[in-house]
């Protein structure tokens, strides 16, 4: 079946870069009530409340304020071509590392968005930006030459409805996982920071008069101890060299490798890359049940707990901590605490211009260790939360796979909407 194609320039009302990041919309420390989205916010999928605050003149605000159905495209750097759809009016500007598209009224905005997140568009972007400079830079006019399938509005909308239903379920799952993570953190704070774990009568320990004793970390419940992570550790080491010992490859080797980017983008096992590794190194770096992984470069201090043995290794951007099995989940929760984050930020902020976490920074961390009964009670609750988060993450991976399989077929006409609906 043959289809007509039409260029983006015929489908948009406007396409322009954002406000100058230094003079017209600089990021400021204080809360101005006005935010500004940058390339890093899009590439790291940061939520609105994590975008930086800015200050700008009214003329700049009027010109660059984000509105519902705006489409943003990164135009420079390694994340060139990354796309974000704005689903509601936002009190935010966008800076000059981004291009904003406003589509014609007779075009479904999300139809254009889904075209722009396709592999075809990514390949097109690489083609028009490659070789232009050491820093890839996309010109608006070149981007607007990209062609999409010219189909009626009702068919555009039907395609969007199918793909959006999958995205909406993924987003709902993400929100559920965020809630579960907050529950886990709240439980940890109440039991091991406020010391309001349930006593023998099921009442909050500290406020019910539970006995507290002096320690080097302040007052703690009687019978509890202060230890360093190294006191409960079996081993701690960085992973396989990412270039020589565990390079990522395109073909299926049967062995995955987790990298820092997998942490920052919250990818689970199914989405990790395959790697080439010797049998000897595989045995040395294989991930086992109760391993605790901690990123040590770039986004420092992100934590992942391994719930079961998996055919995967970790590279040298990550530290693997192995502790005694009976306390592993509690240590994982401890390392996810604000106190540990502050500990790492303080040390790495003092050591060099490029933060890099050493194994000893983790091993020397002091923390409160509960008695066996409270530890077991906590693990019984906490493990259920972790496994629910893991289940939902796996479900999201499957939903994303279905979406990513359907998207190119729908955008090319290989699958028609009527085929999917039937």
C-alpha positions as CSV (number, residue, x, y, z in Angstrom):
1,X,0.0,0.0,0.0
2,X,1.4,3.4,-0.9
3,X,1.1,6.5,1.3
4,X,1.7,10.2,0.8
5,X,4.3,11.8,3.0
6,X,4.4,15.4,4.1
7,X,7.3,17.5,5.7
8,X,7.1,18.9,9.2
9,X,7.5,22.4,7.8
10,X,4.0,22.0,6.3
11,X,2.5,20.8,9.5
12,X,3.8,23.3,12.1
13,X,2.8,26.9,12.8
14,X,6.2,27.7,14.4
15,X,9.5,26.2,15.2
16,X,12.1,28.2,17.2
17,X,14.9,27.9,19.8
18,X,14.4,29.0,23.3
19,X,15.6,31.9,25.5
20,X,19.4,32.5,25.9
21,X,20.5,30.5,28.9
22,X,22.9,33.2,30.2
23,X,21.3,36.6,29.4
24,X,17.6,36.1,29.0
25,X,16.7,33.0,31.1
26,X,19.6,32.2,33.5
27,X,19.1,29.5,36.2
28,X,19.0,31.0,39.7
29,X,19.1,29.5,43.2
30,X,16.0,31.2,44.7
31,X,12.4,30.1,44.0
32,X,11.1,32.7,41.5
33,X,8.0,30.7,40.7
34,X,9.2,30.4,37.1
35,X,11.2,27.4,35.9
36,X,13.2,26.8,32.8
37,X,13.7,23.4,31.1
38,X,17.1,22.5,29.6
39,X,18.5,19.6,27.6
40,X,19.7,17.8,30.8
41,X,16.1,17.9,32.1
42,X,14.8,16.2,29.0
43,X,17.6,13.6,28.6
44,X,17.3,12.6,32.3
45,X,13.5,12.7,32.2
46,X,13.4,15.0,35.2
47,X,9.9,15.9,36.5
48,X,8.8,19.6,36.5
49,X,9.6,20.2,40.1
50,X,13.3,19.4,39.5
51,X,13.7,21.9,36.7
52,X,15.8,24.9,37.7
53,X,14.2,28.3,38.6
54,X,14.8,31.3,36.3
55,X,14.2,35.0,36.1
56,X,13.1,36.7,32.9
57,X,11.5,39.9,31.5
58,X,7.8,39.8,30.6
59,X,8.6,39.9,26.9
60,X,10.8,36.8,27.2
61,X,8.2,35.0,29.3
62,X,5.4,35.8,26.8
63,X,7.6,34.4,23.9
64,X,9.0,31.3,25.5
65,X,6.3,30.1,28.0
66,X,5.4,26.5,27.6
67,X,1.8,25.6,26.6
68,X,-0.2,22.4,26.2
69,X,0.7,20.4,23.1
70,X,4.1,22.1,22.6
71,X,6.8,19.7,21.4
72,X,10.4,20.2,22.5
73,X,13.4,18.7,20.6
74,X,17.0,18.9,21.8
75,X,19.2,20.4,19.1
76,X,22.8,20.1,20.5
77,X,25.2,17.7,22.2
78,X,25.0,14.0,22.7
79,X,21.3,14.1,23.4
80,X,20.4,15.7,20.1
81,X,17.0,14.7,18.9
82,X,15.6,13.8,22.3
83,X,11.9,14.8,22.4
84,X,9.5,15.9,25.1
85,X,5.7,16.4,24.8
86,X,4.1,19.1,27.0
87,X,0.8,17.8,28.2
88,X,-0.4,20.9,30.0
89,X,0.3,24.6,30.4
90,X,3.4,25.1,32.5
91,X,4.9,28.1,34.3
92,X,8.2,27.4,32.6
93,X,10.4,28.6,29.8
94,X,12.7,26.6,27.6
95,X,16.3,27.6,26.8
96,X,18.2,27.8,23.5
97,X,19.4,24.2,23.6
98,X,15.9,23.2,22.6
99,X,13.5,23.7,19.6
100,X,9.8,24.2,20.3
101,X,7.3,23.0,17.7
102,X,3.7,24.2,17.6
103,X,1.7,22.2,15.1
104,X,-1.3,23.3,12.9
105,X,-4.8,23.0,14.3
106,X,-5.8,20.3,11.9
107,X,-2.9,18.0,13.0
108,X,-2.9,15.9,16.2
109,X,0.1,17.1,18.2
110,X,0.8,13.7,19.7
111,X,0.9,12.2,16.2
112,X,3.8,14.4,15.5
113,X,5.4,13.6,18.9
114,X,5.3,9.9,18.3
115,X,6.8,10.3,14.8
116,X,9.6,12.2,16.4
117,X,10.5,9.6,19.0
118,X,10.7,6.9,16.3
119,X,14.0,5.3,15.2
120,X,13.5,6.7,11.8
121,X,13.6,10.3,13.1
122,X,16.6,9.5,15.3
123,X,18.5,8.2,12.2
124,X,17.4,11.2,10.2
125,X,18.8,13.5,12.9
126,X,22.1,11.8,13.1
127,X,22.4,12.0,9.3
128,X,21.8,15.8,9.2
129,X,23.9,16.6,12.2
130,X,26.9,14.3,11.8
131,X,30.1,15.8,10.5
132,X,28.9,19.4,11.1
133,X,31.2,20.0,14.1
134,X,32.8,18.3,17.2
135,X,29.6,19.3,19.0
136,X,26.5,18.0,17.0
137,X,24.1,20.9,16.3
138,X,20.8,20.6,14.4
139,X,19.5,23.4,12.3
140,X,15.8,24.0,12.4
141,X,15.3,24.1,8.7
142,X,17.0,20.8,8.2
143,X,14.9,19.2,10.9
144,X,11.7,20.5,9.3
145,X,12.5,18.6,6.1
146,X,11.7,15.4,7.9
147,X,8.6,13.7,6.4
148,X,5.7,11.9,8.1
149,X,2.9,9.8,6.7
150,X,0.0,12.1,5.6
151,X,-3.1,10.5,7.0
152,X,-6.5,11.9,8.1
153,X,-6.9,13.4,11.5
154,X,-9.2,10.6,12.8
155,X,-6.5,8.0,11.9
156,X,-3.8,10.2,13.5
157,X,-5.9,10.3,16.7
158,X,-6.6,6.6,16.7
159,X,-2.8,5.8,16.5
160,X,-2.2,8.3,19.3
161,X,-4.9,6.6,21.4
162,X,-3.3,3.2,21.1
163,X,0.2,4.4,21.9
164,X,-0.9,6.8,24.7
165,X,-2.8,4.0,26.4
166,X,0.5,2.2,26.8
167,X,2.3,5.3,27.9
168,X,-0.4,6.2,30.4
169,X,-0.2,2.7,32.0
170,X,3.6,3.1,32.2
171,X,3.3,6.5,33.8
172,X,0.7,5.1,36.3
173,X,3.1,2.3,37.2
174,X,5.9,4.8,37.6
175,X,3.7,6.8,40.1
176,X,2.9,3.6,42.0
177,X,6.6,2.8,42.3
178,X,7.4,6.3,43.5
179,X,4.7,5.9,46.2
180,X,6.2,2.5,47.2
181,X,9.7,4.0,47.4
182,X,8.3,6.8,49.6
183,X,6.6,4.2,51.8
184,X,9.9,2.4,52.2
185,X,11.8,5.6,53.1
186,X,9.1,6.7,55.5
187,X,9.2,3.3,57.2
188,X,13.0,3.5,57.5
189,X,12.9,7.0,59.0
190,X,10.2,6.1,61.5
191,X,11.9,3.0,62.7
192,X,15.6,3.8,62.5
193,X,15.9,7.7,62.6
194,X,13.0,8.5,65.0
195,X,13.3,5.1,66.7
196,X,9.5,4.7,66.7
197,X,9.5,1.0,65.7
198,X,6.8,-1.1,67.5
199,X,7.8,-2.2,71.0
200,X,6.6,-5.5,72.7
201,X,3.1,-4.0,73.0
202,X,3.0,-2.7,69.4
203,X,3.5,0.9,70.6
204,X,6.1,3.4,69.2
205,X,9.3,2.6,71.1
206,X,10.8,6.0,71.8
207,X,7.7,8.0,72.6
208,X,6.4,5.1,74.8
209,X,9.4,5.4,77.0
210,X,11.7,2.9,75.4
211,X,15.2,2.9,77.0
212,X,17.8,4.9,75.1
213,X,21.6,4.9,75.6
214,X,24.5,7.1,74.5
215,X,26.4,6.2,71.4
216,X,28.9,8.0,69.1
217,X,25.9,8.8,66.8
218,X,23.8,10.1,69.6
219,X,21.1,8.4,71.6
220,X,20.0,4.9,70.3
221,X,17.8,2.1,71.6
222,X,19.3,-0.1,74.3
223,X,20.9,-3.2,72.8
224,X,21.5,-1.6,69.4
225,X,25.0,-0.9,68.1
226,X,27.0,1.5,66.0
227,X,29.1,-0.1,63.2
228,X,30.8,0.8,60.0
229,X,29.7,-0.8,56.8
230,X,33.0,-2.6,56.6
231,X,32.1,-4.4,59.9
232,X,29.2,-6.2,58.2
233,X,30.8,-6.6,54.7
234,X,32.0,-9.7,53.0
235,X,33.5,-7.8,50.0
236,X,33.4,-4.4,48.2
237,X,34.8,-3.7,44.7
238,X,34.4,-1.9,41.5
239,X,33.3,-3.7,38.3
240,X,34.8,-4.8,35.1
241,X,36.5,-2.3,32.8
242,X,33.8,-1.0,30.4
243,X,36.1,-1.0,27.4
244,X,38.5,-3.9,27.7
245,X,36.9,-6.4,30.0
246,X,33.1,-6.0,29.6
247,X,32.4,-4.0,26.4
248,X,28.8,-3.7,25.3
249,X,28.0,-5.5,22.1
250,X,25.0,-5.6,19.8
251,X,24.5,-9.4,19.7
252,X,23.0,-11.6,22.4
253,X,25.8,-13.1,24.4
254,X,23.5,-14.3,27.2
255,X,25.2,-12.0,29.7
256,X,24.1,-8.5,30.5
257,X,26.1,-5.6,32.0
258,X,24.6,-2.9,34.2
259,X,26.1,0.6,33.8
260,X,25.5,4.0,35.5
261,X,23.1,5.0,32.7
262,X,20.9,2.1,33.6
263,X,20.6,3.5,37.1
264,X,19.8,7.1,36.0
265,X,17.2,5.9,33.5
266,X,15.8,3.3,35.8
267,X,16.2,0.5,33.4
268,X,15.7,-3.0,34.7
269,X,17.6,-6.2,33.8
270,X,15.7,-6.7,30.5
271,X,16.9,-3.4,29.1
272,X,20.6,-3.7,30.1
273,X,23.0,-4.2,27.2
274,X,24.7,-7.5,26.4
275,X,28.4,-7.6,27.0
276,X,31.4,-9.7,25.9
277,X,33.3,-11.1,28.9
278,X,35.6,-14.0,29.7
279,X,34.5,-16.9,31.9
280,X,37.0,-15.9,34.5
281,X,35.7,-12.3,34.7
282,X,32.1,-13.4,34.6
283,X,32.6,-15.5,37.7
284,X,34.3,-12.5,39.4
285,X,31.7,-9.9,38.5
286,X,28.4,-11.9,38.3
287,X,25.6,-10.4,40.3
288,X,24.2,-12.5,43.0
289,X,21.2,-12.3,45.4
290,X,21.6,-9.6,48.1
291,X,24.3,-7.7,46.2
292,X,24.1,-3.9,46.7
293,X,25.2,-1.8,43.7
294,X,26.2,1.8,44.2
295,X,27.1,4.2,41.3
296,X,30.5,5.9,41.9
297,X,30.8,8.3,39.0
298,X,28.6,10.8,37.2
299,X,25.3,10.4,39.2
300,X,27.0,9.3,42.4
301,X,25.3,7.3,45.1
302,X,22.4,5.7,43.3
303,X,21.6,2.3,44.8
304,X,20.2,-0.9,43.4
305,X,19.5,-4.1,45.3
306,X,19.8,-7.4,43.5
307,X,16.9,-9.7,44.5
308,X,18.1,-12.9,42.8
309,X,21.1,-14.3,41.0
310,X,21.1,-13.0,37.4
311,X,23.2,-13.5,34.3
312,X,24.7,-10.1,34.5
313,X,27.9,-8.3,35.6
314,X,28.6,-4.7,36.5
315,X,31.1,-2.3,35.1
316,X,33.7,0.0,36.7
317,X,31.4,2.9,37.2
318,X,29.7,0.9,39.9
319,X,30.7,-0.5,43.3
320,X,29.3,-3.9,44.4
321,X,28.9,-4.3,48.2
322,X,28.4,-7.7,49.6
323,X,27.3,-7.9,53.3
324,X,26.1,-10.6,55.6
325,X,22.8,-12.0,54.1
326,X,20.8,-11.5,57.2
327,X,21.4,-7.7,57.3
328,X,21.6,-7.0,53.5
329,X,18.2,-5.5,53.1
330,X,18.6,-3.3,56.1
331,X,22.0,-2.1,54.8
332,X,20.4,-1.4,51.4
333,X,17.7,0.8,53.1
334,X,20.4,2.6,55.1
335,X,22.4,3.4,52.0
336,X,19.2,4.8,50.4
337,X,18.8,7.2,53.4
338,X,19.3,11.0,53.2
339,X,22.1,10.7,55.8
340,X,24.2,8.5,53.6
341,X,23.5,10.7,50.6
342,X,24.7,13.7,52.6
343,X,27.8,11.7,53.7
344,X,28.8,11.0,50.2
345,X,28.0,14.5,48.8
346,X,30.2,16.0,51.6
347,X,33.2,13.7,50.9
348,X,33.1,13.8,47.1
349,X,32.5,17.6,47.2
350,X,35.8,18.0,49.0
351,X,38.0,15.7,47.1
352,X,38.2,16.9,43.5
353,X,36.6,18.9,40.7
354,X,35.2,15.7,39.2
355,X,33.4,13.8,42.0
356,X,34.4,10.1,42.1
357,X,33.4,7.9,45.0
358,X,36.0,5.5,46.4
359,X,35.1,2.1,48.0
360,X,36.4,3.3,51.3
361,X,33.8,6.2,51.4
362,X,31.2,3.5,51.6
363,X,33.0,1.2,54.0
364,X,33.8,3.9,56.5
365,X,30.2,5.0,56.8
366,X,28.9,4.6,60.4
367,X,25.3,3.5,61.0
368,X,23.0,2.2,63.7
369,X,22.4,-1.6,63.6
370,X,19.2,-2.8,65.3
371,X,18.7,-6.0,67.3
372,X,17.9,-9.2,65.4
373,X,14.2,-9.1,66.2
374,X,13.6,-5.6,64.8
375,X,15.8,-6.3,61.8
376,X,13.8,-9.4,60.9
377,X,10.5,-7.5,61.4
378,X,11.7,-4.7,59.2
379,X,13.0,-7.0,56.4
380,X,9.6,-8.9,56.4
381,X,7.9,-5.6,55.4
382,X,10.6,-4.0,53.4
383,X,11.3,-7.0,51.1
384,X,7.6,-7.1,50.1
385,X,7.9,-3.4,49.0
386,X,11.1,-4.1,47.0
387,X,9.6,-7.1,45.2
388,X,6.4,-5.2,44.3
389,X,8.6,-2.4,42.9
390,X,10.6,-5.0,40.9
391,X,7.4,-6.6,39.6
392,X,6.0,-3.3,38.4
393,X,9.3,-2.3,36.8
394,X,9.3,-5.6,34.8
395,X,5.7,-4.9,33.7
396,X,6.7,-1.5,32.5
397,X,9.5,-3.0,30.5
398,X,7.0,-5.3,28.7
399,X,4.6,-2.4,28.0
400,X,7.5,-0.3,26.6
401,X,8.5,-3.2,24.4
402,X,5.0,-3.5,23.0
403,X,4.8,0.3,22.4
404,X,8.2,0.4,20.7
405,X,7.3,-2.5,18.5
406,X,4.0,-1.0,17.4
407,X,5.3,2.6,17.0
408,X,7.4,2.1,13.8
409,X,4.8,-0.2,12.2
410,X,2.0,2.3,12.9
411,X,4.0,5.3,11.7
412,X,5.0,3.6,8.4
413,X,1.5,2.2,7.6
414,X,2.8,-1.4,7.9
415,X,0.1,-1.9,10.5
416,X,-3.2,0.0,10.1
417,X,-5.3,1.1,13.1
418,X,-8.1,-1.2,12.0
419,X,-5.7,-4.2,12.3
420,X,-4.7,-3.3,15.8
421,X,-8.3,-2.6,17.0
422,X,-9.6,-5.9,15.6
